[in-house]
Amino acid sequence: AMALGAFLGNELAQRILAGLPDLADQKLAYGKGAIVGAAGRATDAGWILHPRMGGSIRRTIGFGKTILPSTVKVGAPGARLD
């Protein structure tokens, strides 16, 4: 799951960058999060959101020196991250 997180971090960061203007001069804050279905376990999503995902995002974006905070919650359909 950690390897999946690293792959997803790279893939998603590439897609996001492709749809955004040049970010070189911008001050940004970002994080990562997941919602697990009501029958799931938060730890399963935690493995994907492991710091390897954050490192992959930072490398792909080309900046950011701190870890990416993350949040995981169990929720029913339609749940939102706080």
PDB file of N, CA, C and O in Angstrom:
ATOM      1  N   ALA A   1       0.819  -1.192   0.000  1.00  0.00           N
ATOM      2  CA  ALA A   1       0.000   0.000   0.000  1.00  0.00           C
ATOM      3  C   ALA A   1       0.865   1.260   0.000  1.00  0.00           C
ATOM      4  O   ALA A   1       0.492   2.271  -0.594  1.00  0.00           O
ATOM      5  N   MET A   2       2.029   1.198   0.672  1.00  0.00           N
ATOM      6  CA  MET A   2       2.907   2.380   0.662  1.00  0.00           C
ATOM      7  C   MET A   2       3.433   2.644  -0.743  1.00  0.00           C
ATOM      8  O   MET A   2       3.549   3.799  -1.153  1.00  0.00           O
ATOM      9  N   ALA A   3       3.753   1.587  -1.481  1.00  0.00           N
ATOM     10  CA  ALA A   3       4.217   1.761  -2.861  1.00  0.00           C
ATOM     11  C   ALA A   3       3.096   2.351  -3.718  1.00  0.00           C
ATOM     12  O   ALA A   3       3.353   3.177  -4.593  1.00  0.00           O
ATOM     13  N   LEU A   4       1.861   1.932  -3.471  1.00  0.00           N
ATOM     14  CA  LEU A   4       0.717   2.501  -4.179  1.00  0.00           C
ATOM     15  C   LEU A   4       0.607   4.000  -3.881  1.00  0.00           C
ATOM     16  O   LEU A   4       0.343   4.795  -4.783  1.00  0.00           O
ATOM     17  N   GLY A   5       0.808   4.383  -2.627  1.00  0.00           N
ATOM     18  CA  GLY A   5       0.766   5.789  -2.252  1.00  0.00           C
ATOM     19  C   GLY A   5       1.813   6.601  -2.987  1.00  0.00           C
ATOM     20  O   GLY A   5       1.532   7.707  -3.449  1.00  0.00           O
ATOM     21  N   ALA A   6       3.027   6.058  -3.100  1.00  0.00           N
ATOM     22  CA  ALA A   6       4.097   6.758  -3.818  1.00  0.00           C
ATOM     23  C   ALA A   6       3.720   6.932  -5.290  1.00  0.00           C
ATOM     24  O   ALA A   6       3.920   8.003  -5.864  1.00  0.00           O
ATOM     25  N   PHE A   7       3.178   5.882  -5.895  1.00  0.00           N
ATOM     26  CA  PHE A   7       2.745   5.959  -7.291  1.00  0.00           C
ATOM     27  C   PHE A   7       1.640   6.996  -7.450  1.00  0.00           C
ATOM     28  O   PHE A   7       1.698   7.838  -8.347  1.00  0.00           O
ATOM     29  N   LEU A   8       0.627   6.934  -6.576  1.00  0.00           N
ATOM     30  CA  LEU A   8      -0.490   7.876  -6.668  1.00  0.00           C
ATOM     31  C   LEU A   8      -0.039   9.313  -6.448  1.00  0.00           C
ATOM     32  O   LEU A   8      -0.529  10.227  -7.111  1.00  0.00           O
ATOM     33  N   GLY A   9       0.890   9.516  -5.524  1.00  0.00           N
ATOM     34  CA  GLY A   9       1.394  10.868  -5.289  1.00  0.00           C
ATOM     35  C   GLY A   9       1.986  11.466  -6.549  1.00  0.00           C
ATOM     36  O   GLY A   9       1.706  12.616  -6.889  1.00  0.00           O
ATOM     37  N   ASN A  10       2.802  10.690  -7.242  1.00  0.00           N
ATOM     38  CA  ASN A  10       3.417  11.147  -8.490  1.00  0.00           C
ATOM     39  C   ASN A  10       2.352  11.368  -9.563  1.00  0.00           C
ATOM     40  O   ASN A  10       2.321  12.421 -10.199  1.00  0.00           O
ATOM     41  N   GLU A  11       1.495  10.396  -9.763  1.00  0.00           N
ATOM     42  CA  GLU A  11       0.476  10.467 -10.811  1.00  0.00           C
ATOM     43  C   GLU A  11      -0.479  11.635 -10.588  1.00  0.00           C
ATOM     44  O   GLU A  11      -0.744  12.403 -11.512  1.00  0.00           O
ATOM     45  N   LEU A  12      -0.992  11.771  -9.380  1.00  0.00           N
ATOM     46  CA  LEU A  12      -1.951  12.846  -9.101  1.00  0.00           C
ATOM     47  C   LEU A  12      -1.294  14.214  -9.173  1.00  0.00           C
ATOM     48  O   LEU A  12      -1.897  15.165  -9.672  1.00  0.00           O
ATOM     49  N   ALA A  13      -0.062  14.328  -8.679  1.00  0.00           N
ATOM     50  CA  ALA A  13       0.636  15.618  -8.748  1.00  0.00           C
ATOM     51  C   ALA A  13       0.859  16.027 -10.206  1.00  0.00           C
ATOM     52  O   ALA A  13       0.723  17.204 -10.539  1.00  0.00           O
ATOM     53  N   GLN A  14       1.199  15.078 -11.073  1.00  0.00           N
ATOM     54  CA  GLN A  14       1.375  15.397 -12.495  1.00  0.00           C
ATOM     55  C   GLN A  14       0.072  15.900 -13.111  1.00  0.00           C
ATOM     56  O   GLN A  14       0.070  16.858 -13.884  1.00  0.00           O
ATOM     57  N   ARG A  15      -1.018  15.258 -12.766  1.00  0.00           N
ATOM     58  CA  ARG A  15      -2.322  15.663 -13.314  1.00  0.00           C
ATOM     59  C   ARG A  15      -2.724  17.043 -12.805  1.00  0.00           C
ATOM     60  O   ARG A  15      -3.248  17.862 -13.561  1.00  0.00           O
ATOM     61  N   ILE A  16      -2.481  17.293 -11.536  1.00  0.00           N
ATOM     62  CA  ILE A  16      -2.833  18.591 -10.965  1.00  0.00           C
ATOM     63  C   ILE A  16      -1.994  19.688 -11.607  1.00  0.00           C
ATOM     64  O   ILE A  16      -2.523  20.729 -11.999  1.00  0.00           O
ATOM     65  N   LEU A  17      -0.681  19.457 -11.715  1.00  0.00           N
ATOM     66  CA  LEU A  17       0.197  20.463 -12.316  1.00  0.00           C
ATOM     67  C   LEU A  17      -0.181  20.762 -13.761  1.00  0.00           C
ATOM     68  O   LEU A  17      -0.068  21.901 -14.214  1.00  0.00           O
ATOM     69  N   ALA A  18      -0.625  19.746 -14.479  1.00  0.00           N
ATOM     70  CA  ALA A  18      -1.013  19.952 -15.873  1.00  0.00           C
ATOM     71  C   ALA A  18      -2.215  20.884 -15.991  1.00  0.00           C
ATOM     72  O   ALA A  18      -2.386  21.538 -17.019  1.00  0.00           O
ATOM     73  N   GLY A  19      -3.044  20.955 -14.961  1.00  0.00           N
ATOM     74  CA  GLY A  19      -4.235  21.779 -15.019  1.00  0.00           C
ATOM     75  C   GLY A  19      -4.122  23.118 -14.316  1.00  0.00           C
ATOM     76  O   GLY A  19      -5.086  23.884 -14.278  1.00  0.00           O
ATOM     77  N   LEU A  20      -2.940  23.411 -13.754  1.00  0.00           N
ATOM     78  CA  LEU A  20      -2.757  24.662 -13.023  1.00  0.00           C
ATOM     79  C   LEU A  20      -1.756  25.564 -13.725  1.00  0.00           C
ATOM     80  O   LEU A  20      -0.914  25.082 -14.484  1.00  0.00           O
ATOM     81  N   PRO A  21      -1.837  26.870 -13.481  1.00  0.00           N
ATOM     82  CA  PRO A  21      -0.828  27.790 -14.017  1.00  0.00           C
ATOM     83  C   PRO A  21       0.506  27.573 -13.291  1.00  0.00           C
ATOM     84  O   PRO A  21       0.586  26.798 -12.338  1.00  0.00           O
ATOM     85  N   ASP A  22       1.525  28.254 -13.745  1.00  0.00           N
ATOM     86  CA  ASP A  22       2.848  28.164 -13.125  1.00  0.00           C
ATOM     87  C   ASP A  22       2.746  28.509 -11.639  1.00  0.00           C
ATOM     88  O   ASP A  22       2.195  29.548 -11.274  1.00  0.00           O
ATOM     89  N   LEU A  23       3.278  27.633 -10.788  1.00  0.00           N
ATOM     90  CA  LEU A  23       3.165  27.812  -9.341  1.00  0.00           C
ATOM     91  C   LEU A  23       4.467  28.264  -8.692  1.00  0.00           C
ATOM     92  O   LEU A  23       4.547  28.351  -7.466  1.00  0.00           O
ATOM     93  N   ALA A  24       5.475  28.549  -9.484  1.00  0.00           N
ATOM     94  CA  ALA A  24       6.803  28.826  -8.940  1.00  0.00           C
ATOM     95  C   ALA A  24       6.822  29.971  -7.937  1.00  0.00           C
ATOM     96  O   ALA A  24       7.556  29.902  -6.951  1.00  0.00           O
ATOM     97  N   ASP A  25       6.051  31.004  -8.154  1.00  0.00           N
ATOM     98  CA  ASP A  25       6.074  32.171  -7.271  1.00  0.00           C
ATOM     99  C   ASP A  25       4.945  32.176  -6.245  1.00  0.00           C
ATOM    100  O   ASP A  25       4.744  33.173  -5.551  1.00  0.00           O
ATOM    101  N   GLN A  26       4.226  31.099  -6.145  1.00  0.00           N
ATOM    102  CA  GLN A  26       3.066  31.046  -5.260  1.00  0.00           C
ATOM    103  C   GLN A  26       3.426  30.462  -3.897  1.00  0.00           C
ATOM    104  O   GLN A  26       4.292  29.594  -3.787  1.00  0.00           O
ATOM    105  N   LYS A  27       2.758  30.944  -2.880  1.00  0.00           N
ATOM    106  CA  LYS A  27       2.830  30.353  -1.552  1.00  0.00           C
ATOM    107  C   LYS A  27       1.662  29.382  -1.449  1.00  0.00           C
ATOM    108  O   LYS A  27       0.504  29.786  -1.548  1.00  0.00           O
ATOM    109  N   LEU A  28       1.960  28.126  -1.254  1.00  0.00           N
ATOM    110  CA  LEU A  28       0.915  27.112  -1.232  1.00  0.00           C
ATOM    111  C   LEU A  28       0.959  26.306   0.059  1.00  0.00           C
ATOM    112  O   LEU A  28       2.012  26.138   0.673  1.00  0.00           O
ATOM    113  N   ALA A  29      -0.174  25.828   0.443  1.00  0.00           N
ATOM    114  CA  ALA A  29      -0.288  24.857   1.521  1.00  0.00           C
ATOM    115  C   ALA A  29      -1.192  23.742   1.005  1.00  0.00           C
ATOM    116  O   ALA A  29      -2.226  24.010   0.393  1.00  0.00           O
ATOM    117  N   TYR A  30      -0.815  22.534   1.243  1.00  0.00           N
ATOM    118  CA  TYR A  30      -1.614  21.428   0.765  1.00  0.00           C
ATOM    119  C   TYR A  30      -1.425  20.237   1.685  1.00  0.00           C
ATOM    120  O   TYR A  30      -0.454  20.163   2.437  1.00  0.00           O
ATOM    121  N   GLY A  31      -2.342  19.328   1.618  1.00  0.00           N
ATOM    122  CA  GLY A  31      -2.300  18.126   2.424  1.00  0.00           C
ATOM    123  C   GLY A  31      -2.937  16.991   1.649  1.00  0.00           C
ATOM    124  O   GLY A  31      -3.221  17.119   0.458  1.00  0.00           O
ATOM    125  N   LYS A  32      -3.154  15.897   2.324  1.00  0.00           N
ATOM    126  CA  LYS A  32      -3.764  14.748   1.672  1.00  0.00           C
ATOM    127  C   LYS A  32      -4.750  14.111   2.644  1.00  0.00           C
ATOM    128  O   LYS A  32      -4.585  14.210   3.860  1.00  0.00           O
ATOM    129  N   GLY A  33      -5.770  13.462   2.106  1.00  0.00           N
ATOM    130  CA  GLY A  33      -6.768  12.864   2.962  1.00  0.00           C
ATOM    131  C   GLY A  33      -7.517  11.754   2.256  1.00  0.00           C
ATOM    132  O   GLY A  33      -7.493  11.645   1.030  1.00  0.00           O
ATOM    133  N   ALA A  34      -8.184  10.932   3.050  1.00  0.00           N
ATOM    134  CA  ALA A  34      -8.960   9.822   2.499  1.00  0.00           C
ATOM    135  C   ALA A  34     -10.160   9.554   3.395  1.00  0.00           C
ATOM    136  O   ALA A  34     -10.118   9.767   4.607  1.00  0.00           O
ATOM    137  N   ILE A  35     -11.213   9.089   2.776  1.00  0.00           N
ATOM    138  CA  ILE A  35     -12.391   8.619   3.501  1.00  0.00           C
ATOM    139  C   ILE A  35     -12.540   7.138   3.178  1.00  0.00           C
ATOM    140  O   ILE A  35     -12.540   6.741   2.013  1.00  0.00           O
ATOM    141  N   VAL A  36     -12.665   6.341   4.211  1.00  0.00           N
ATOM    142  CA  VAL A  36     -12.853   4.903   4.079  1.00  0.00           C
ATOM    143  C   VAL A  36     -14.327   4.612   4.308  1.00  0.00           C
ATOM    144  O   VAL A  36     -14.945   5.217   5.184  1.00  0.00           O
ATOM    145  N   GLY A  37     -14.892   3.706   3.545  1.00  0.00           N
ATOM    146  CA  GLY A  37     -16.301   3.347   3.711  1.00  0.00           C
ATOM    147  C   GLY A  37     -16.598   2.852   5.120  1.00  0.00           C
ATOM    148  O   GLY A  37     -15.695   2.446   5.851  1.00  0.00           O
ATOM    149  N   ALA A  38     -17.862   2.892   5.488  1.00  0.00           N
ATOM    150  CA  ALA A  38     -18.287   2.568   6.849  1.00  0.00           C
ATOM    151  C   ALA A  38     -17.842   1.177   7.297  1.00  0.00           C
ATOM    152  O   ALA A  38     -17.679   0.948   8.496  1.00  0.00           O
ATOM    153  N   ALA A  39     -17.645   0.255   6.378  1.00  0.00           N
ATOM    154  CA  ALA A  39     -17.205  -1.086   6.740  1.00  0.00           C
ATOM    155  C   ALA A  39     -15.686  -1.226   6.657  1.00  0.00           C
ATOM    156  O   ALA A  39     -15.151  -2.311   6.885  1.00  0.00           O
ATOM    157  N   GLY A  40     -14.991  -0.137   6.332  1.00  0.00           N
ATOM    158  CA  GLY A  40     -13.541  -0.190   6.151  1.00  0.00           C
ATOM    159  C   GLY A  40     -12.776   0.126   7.417  1.00  0.00           C
ATOM    160  O   GLY A  40     -13.352   0.333   8.485  1.00  0.00           O
ATOM    161  N   ARG A  41     -11.461   0.157   7.270  1.00  0.00           N
ATOM    162  CA  ARG A  41     -10.569   0.480   8.386  1.00  0.00           C
ATOM    163  C   ARG A  41      -9.724   1.691   8.002  1.00  0.00           C
ATOM    164  O   ARG A  41      -9.146   1.739   6.916  1.00  0.00           O
ATOM    165  N   ALA A  42      -9.660   2.651   8.891  1.00  0.00           N
ATOM    166  CA  ALA A  42      -8.883   3.861   8.626  1.00  0.00           C
ATOM    167  C   ALA A  42      -7.417   3.538   8.399  1.00  0.00           C
ATOM    168  O   ALA A  42      -6.748   4.224   7.626  1.00  0.00           O
ATOM    169  N   THR A  43      -6.907   2.510   9.053  1.00  0.00           N
ATOM    170  CA  THR A  43      -5.491   2.168   8.882  1.00  0.00           C
ATOM    171  C   THR A  43      -5.166   1.754   7.452  1.00  0.00           C
ATOM    172  O   THR A  43      -4.041   1.947   6.992  1.00  0.00           O
ATOM    173  N   ASP A  44      -6.138   1.188   6.747  1.00  0.00           N
ATOM    174  CA  ASP A  44      -5.885   0.794   5.357  1.00  0.00           C
ATOM    175  C   ASP A  44      -5.575   2.016   4.497  1.00  0.00           C
ATOM    176  O   ASP A  44      -4.652   1.985   3.683  1.00  0.00           O
ATOM    177  N   ALA A  45      -6.339   3.088   4.674  1.00  0.00           N
ATOM    178  CA  ALA A  45      -6.060   4.320   3.930  1.00  0.00           C
ATOM    179  C   ALA A  45      -4.792   4.981   4.439  1.00  0.00           C
ATOM    180  O   ALA A  45      -4.076   5.623   3.670  1.00  0.00           O
ATOM    181  N   GLY A  46      -4.508   4.832   5.721  1.00  0.00           N
ATOM    182  CA  GLY A  46      -3.296   5.408   6.292  1.00  0.00           C
ATOM    183  C   GLY A  46      -2.037   4.881   5.632  1.00  0.00           C
ATOM    184  O   GLY A  46      -1.068   5.620   5.459  1.00  0.00           O
ATOM    185  N   TRP A  47      -2.044   3.620   5.265  1.00  0.00           N
ATOM    186  CA  TRP A  47      -0.872   3.056   4.583  1.00  0.00           C
ATOM    187  C   TRP A  47      -0.653   3.720   3.230  1.00  0.00           C
ATOM    188  O   TRP A  47       0.488   3.940   2.824  1.00  0.00           O
ATOM    189  N   ILE A  48      -1.730   4.036   2.535  1.00  0.00           N
ATOM    190  CA  ILE A  48      -1.601   4.692   1.223  1.00  0.00           C
ATOM    191  C   ILE A  48      -1.138   6.134   1.398  1.00  0.00           C
ATOM    192  O   ILE A  48      -0.339   6.633   0.606  1.00  0.00           O
ATOM    193  N   LEU A  49      -1.645   6.807   2.443  1.00  0.00           N
ATOM    194  CA  LEU A  49      -1.289   8.206   2.680  1.00  0.00           C
ATOM    195  C   LEU A  49       0.026   8.357   3.438  1.00  0.00           C
ATOM    196  O   LEU A  49       0.369   9.450   3.888  1.00  0.00           O
ATOM    197  N   HIS A  50       0.744   7.276   3.573  1.00  0.00           N
ATOM    198  CA  HIS A  50       2.033   7.263   4.254  1.00  0.00           C
ATOM    199  C   HIS A  50       2.922   8.379   3.703  1.00  0.00           C
ATOM    200  O   HIS A  50       2.704   8.835   2.581  1.00  0.00           O
ATOM    201  N   PRO A  51       3.914   8.823   4.468  1.00  0.00           N
ATOM    202  CA  PRO A  51       4.800   9.879   3.968  1.00  0.00           C
ATOM    203  C   PRO A  51       5.445   9.611   2.603  1.00  0.00           C
ATOM    204  O   PRO A  51       5.901  10.549   1.948  1.00  0.00           O
ATOM    205  N   ARG A  52       5.492   8.354   2.165  1.00  0.00           N
ATOM    206  CA  ARG A  52       6.027   8.110   0.815  1.00  0.00           C
ATOM    207  C   ARG A  52       5.178   8.811  -0.241  1.00  0.00           C
ATOM    208  O   ARG A  52       5.705   9.242  -1.266  1.00  0.00           O
ATOM    209  N   MET A  53       3.877   8.930  -0.006  1.00  0.00           N
ATOM    210  CA  MET A  53       3.023   9.660  -0.948  1.00  0.00           C
ATOM    211  C   MET A  53       3.396  11.141  -0.939  1.00  0.00           C
ATOM    212  O   MET A  53       3.525  11.759  -1.996  1.00  0.00           O
ATOM    213  N   GLY A  54       3.565  11.699   0.243  1.00  0.00           N
ATOM    214  CA  GLY A  54       3.939  13.110   0.342  1.00  0.00           C
ATOM    215  C   GLY A  54       5.282  13.399  -0.303  1.00  0.00           C
ATOM    216  O   GLY A  54       5.441  14.413  -0.983  1.00  0.00           O
ATOM    217  N   GLY A  55       6.255  12.509  -0.094  1.00  0.00           N
ATOM    218  CA  GLY A  55       7.566  12.679  -0.718  1.00  0.00           C
ATOM    219  C   GLY A  55       7.467  12.637  -2.228  1.00  0.00           C
ATOM    220  O   GLY A  55       8.134  13.402  -2.925  1.00  0.00           O
ATOM    221  N   SER A  56       6.634  11.746  -2.731  1.00  0.00           N
ATOM    222  CA  SER A  56       6.435  11.636  -4.171  1.00  0.00           C
ATOM    223  C   SER A  56       5.799  12.909  -4.727  1.00  0.00           C
ATOM    224  O   SER A  56       6.186  13.383  -5.796  1.00  0.00           O
ATOM    225  N   ILE A  57       4.823  13.463  -4.004  1.00  0.00           N
ATOM    226  CA  ILE A  57       4.188  14.710  -4.447  1.00  0.00           C
ATOM    227  C   ILE A  57       5.210  15.840  -4.453  1.00  0.00           C
ATOM    228  O   ILE A  57       5.293  16.594  -5.422  1.00  0.00           O
ATOM    229  N   ARG A  58       5.983  15.962  -3.391  1.00  0.00           N
ATOM    230  CA  ARG A  58       6.971  17.047  -3.318  1.00  0.00           C
ATOM    231  C   ARG A  58       8.000  16.936  -4.432  1.00  0.00           C
ATOM    232  O   ARG A  58       8.364  17.948  -5.032  1.00  0.00           O
ATOM    233  N   ARG A  59       8.475  15.733  -4.719  1.00  0.00           N
ATOM    234  CA  ARG A  59       9.450  15.558  -5.805  1.00  0.00           C
ATOM    235  C   ARG A  59       8.843  15.932  -7.149  1.00  0.00           C
ATOM    236  O   ARG A  59       9.493  16.590  -7.962  1.00  0.00           O
ATOM    237  N   THR A  60       7.605  15.519  -7.389  1.00  0.00           N
ATOM    238  CA  THR A  60       6.954  15.801  -8.663  1.00  0.00           C
ATOM    239  C   THR A  60       6.706  17.289  -8.834  1.00  0.00           C
ATOM    240  O   THR A  60       6.929  17.836  -9.914  1.00  0.00           O
ATOM    241  N   ILE A  61       6.248  17.947  -7.780  1.00  0.00           N
ATOM    242  CA  ILE A  61       5.968  19.380  -7.847  1.00  0.00           C
ATOM    243  C   ILE A  61       7.264  20.177  -7.913  1.00  0.00           C
ATOM    244  O   ILE A  61       7.316  21.226  -8.555  1.00  0.00           O
ATOM    245  N   GLY A  62       8.303  19.688  -7.259  1.00  0.00           N
ATOM    246  CA  GLY A  62       9.592  20.353  -7.314  1.00  0.00           C
ATOM    247  C   GLY A  62       9.849  21.313  -6.178  1.00  0.00           C
ATOM    248  O   GLY A  62      10.858  22.019  -6.194  1.00  0.00           O
ATOM    249  N   PHE A  63       8.974  21.365  -5.192  1.00  0.00           N
ATOM    250  CA  PHE A  63       9.227  22.203  -4.024  1.00  0.00           C
ATOM    251  C   PHE A  63       8.441  21.661  -2.844  1.00  0.00           C
ATOM    252  O   PHE A  63       7.582  20.792  -2.985  1.00  0.00           O
ATOM    253  N   GLY A  64       8.758  22.193  -1.690  1.00  0.00           N
ATOM    254  CA  GLY A  64       8.128  21.755  -0.446  1.00  0.00           C
ATOM    255  C   GLY A  64       9.125  20.966   0.382  1.00  0.00           C
ATOM    256  O   GLY A  64       9.638  19.941  -0.067  1.00  0.00           O
ATOM    257  N   LYS A  65       9.395  21.431   1.568  1.00  0.00           N
ATOM    258  CA  LYS A  65      10.415  20.791   2.382  1.00  0.00           C
ATOM    259  C   LYS A  65       9.851  20.079   3.617  1.00  0.00           C
ATOM    260  O   LYS A  65      10.591  19.377   4.307  1.00  0.00           O
ATOM    261  N   THR A  66       8.576  20.246   3.902  1.00  0.00           N
ATOM    262  CA  THR A  66       8.006  19.629   5.086  1.00  0.00           C
ATOM    263  C   THR A  66       7.100  18.470   4.700  1.00  0.00           C
ATOM    264  O   THR A  66       6.720  18.323   3.538  1.00  0.00           O
ATOM    265  N   ILE A  67       6.761  17.655   5.681  1.00  0.00           N
ATOM    266  CA  ILE A  67       5.852  16.547   5.385  1.00  0.00           C
ATOM    267  C   ILE A  67       4.458  17.095   5.089  1.00  0.00           C
ATOM    268  O   ILE A  67       4.099  18.182   5.542  1.00  0.00           O
ATOM    269  N   LEU A  68       3.698  16.353   4.344  1.00  0.00           N
ATOM    270  CA  LEU A  68       2.318  16.734   4.052  1.00  0.00           C
ATOM    271  C   LEU A  68       1.428  16.162   5.141  1.00  0.00           C
ATOM    272  O   LEU A  68       1.415  14.948   5.345  1.00  0.00           O
ATOM    273  N   PRO A  69       0.691  16.997   5.839  1.00  0.00           N
ATOM    274  CA  PRO A  69      -0.227  16.454   6.825  1.00  0.00           C
ATOM    275  C   PRO A  69      -1.316  15.648   6.123  1.00  0.00           C
ATOM    276  O   PRO A  69      -1.655  15.902   4.968  1.00  0.00           O
ATOM    277  N   SER A  70      -1.844  14.691   6.835  1.00  0.00           N
ATOM    278  CA  SER A  70      -2.918  13.894   6.247  1.00  0.00           C
ATOM    279  C   SER A  70      -3.996  13.636   7.287  1.00  0.00           C
ATOM    280  O   SER A  70      -3.772  13.749   8.493  1.00  0.00           O
ATOM    281  N   THR A  71      -5.148  13.295   6.792  1.00  0.00           N
ATOM    282  CA  THR A  71      -6.257  12.921   7.652  1.00  0.00           C
ATOM    283  C   THR A  71      -6.992  11.762   7.010  1.00  0.00           C
ATOM    284  O   THR A  71      -7.112  11.682   5.788  1.00  0.00           O
ATOM    285  N   VAL A  72      -7.474  10.877   7.841  1.00  0.00           N
ATOM    286  CA  VAL A  72      -8.244   9.728   7.383  1.00  0.00           C
ATOM    287  C   VAL A  72      -9.476   9.622   8.273  1.00  0.00           C
ATOM    288  O   VAL A  72      -9.390   9.806   9.487  1.00  0.00           O
ATOM    289  N   LYS A  73     -10.601   9.332   7.676  1.00  0.00           N
ATOM    290  CA  LYS A  73     -11.790   9.111   8.487  1.00  0.00           C
ATOM    291  C   LYS A  73     -12.632   8.016   7.882  1.00  0.00           C
ATOM    292  O   LYS A  73     -12.549   7.742   6.685  1.00  0.00           O
ATOM    293  N   VAL A  74     -13.439   7.395   8.707  1.00  0.00           N
ATOM    294  CA  VAL A  74     -14.416   6.409   8.261  1.00  0.00           C
ATOM    295  C   VAL A  74     -15.722   7.162   8.104  1.00  0.00           C
ATOM    296  O   VAL A  74     -16.115   7.923   8.988  1.00  0.00           O
ATOM    297  N   GLY A  75     -16.392   6.954   6.989  1.00  0.00           N
ATOM    298  CA  GLY A  75     -17.629   7.676   6.769  1.00  0.00           C
ATOM    299  C   GLY A  75     -18.567   6.970   5.812  1.00  0.00           C
ATOM    300  O   GLY A  75     -18.154   6.126   5.017  1.00  0.00           O
ATOM    301  N   ALA A  76     -19.809   7.323   5.900  1.00  0.00           N
ATOM    302  CA  ALA A  76     -20.844   6.789   5.022  1.00  0.00           C
ATOM    303  C   ALA A  76     -20.785   7.506   3.667  1.00  0.00           C
ATOM    304  O   ALA A  76     -20.106   8.526   3.549  1.00  0.00           O
ATOM    305  N   PRO A  77     -21.472   7.002   2.657  1.00  0.00           N
ATOM    306  CA  PRO A  77     -21.513   7.702   1.374  1.00  0.00           C
ATOM    307  C   PRO A  77     -21.913   9.166   1.557  1.00  0.00           C
ATOM    308  O   PRO A  77     -22.837   9.479   2.309  1.00  0.00           O
ATOM    309  N   GLY A  78     -21.216  10.045   0.870  1.00  0.00           N
ATOM    310  CA  GLY A  78     -21.465  11.477   0.971  1.00  0.00           C
ATOM    311  C   GLY A  78     -20.675  12.170   2.056  1.00  0.00           C
ATOM    312  O   GLY A  78     -20.783  13.386   2.210  1.00  0.00           O
ATOM    313  N   ALA A  79     -19.876  11.426   2.820  1.00  0.00           N
ATOM    314  CA  ALA A  79     -19.065  12.017   3.875  1.00  0.00           C
ATOM    315  C   ALA A  79     -18.032  12.966   3.269  1.00  0.00           C
ATOM    316  O   ALA A  79     -17.622  12.797   2.120  1.00  0.00           O
ATOM    317  N   ARG A  80     -17.619  13.955   4.043  1.00  0.00           N
ATOM    318  CA  ARG A  80     -16.620  14.932   3.603  1.00  0.00           C
ATOM    319  C   ARG A  80     -15.484  14.980   4.600  1.00  0.00           C
ATOM    320  O   ARG A  80     -15.662  14.707   5.787  1.00  0.00           O
ATOM    321  N   LEU A  81     -14.311  15.333   4.096  1.00  0.00           N
ATOM    322  CA  LEU A  81     -13.184  15.564   5.003  1.00  0.00           C
ATOM    323  C   LEU A  81     -13.349  16.918   5.662  1.00  0.00           C
ATOM    324  O   LEU A  81     -13.741  17.887   5.013  1.00  0.00           O
ATOM    325  N   ASP A  82     -13.059  16.986   6.920  1.00  0.00           N
ATOM    326  CA  ASP A  82     -13.160  18.233   7.677  1.00  0.00           C
ATOM    327  C   ASP A  82     -11.881  19.031   7.528  1.00  0.00           C
ATOM    328  O   ASP A  82     -11.763  20.119   8.091  1.00  0.00           O
TER     329      ASP A  82
END
